Amino acid sequence: MSTHGYDALIRGEELLKIACDTVREAQRITGGRLVYLECEDVPSLIRFYEENGFSSFGTRELDGDEKDAFSGKHLIQMVKYLK
């Protein structure tokens, strides 16, 4: 998976941790423990999320207005439980 050089600024794992920490803090205030995301069906991208605690549980067909933004026909749905 190409990072287009952005990994020299911050690694994906670090950026994802910052995002999950922010969600965790918001959920501490409002309630909740799950983080949900959708990603393209790209093995290296799915592996990245799985290595960072996410589990895939399904797919979602692209809506009409999303078809130009993504290369596939569906997105992988993933979830992570925040402790």
Sequence and secondary structure as in RCSB ss.txt:
>XXXX:A:sequence
MSTHGYDALIRGEELLKIACDTVREAQRITGGRLVYLECEDVPSLIRFYEENGFSSFGTRELDGDEKDAFSGKHL
IQMVKYLK
>XXXX:A:secstr
   TTGGGTS HHHHHHHHHHHHHHHHHHH   EEEEEEES HHHHHHHHHTT EEEEEEE  GGGTTT SSSEE
EEEEEE  
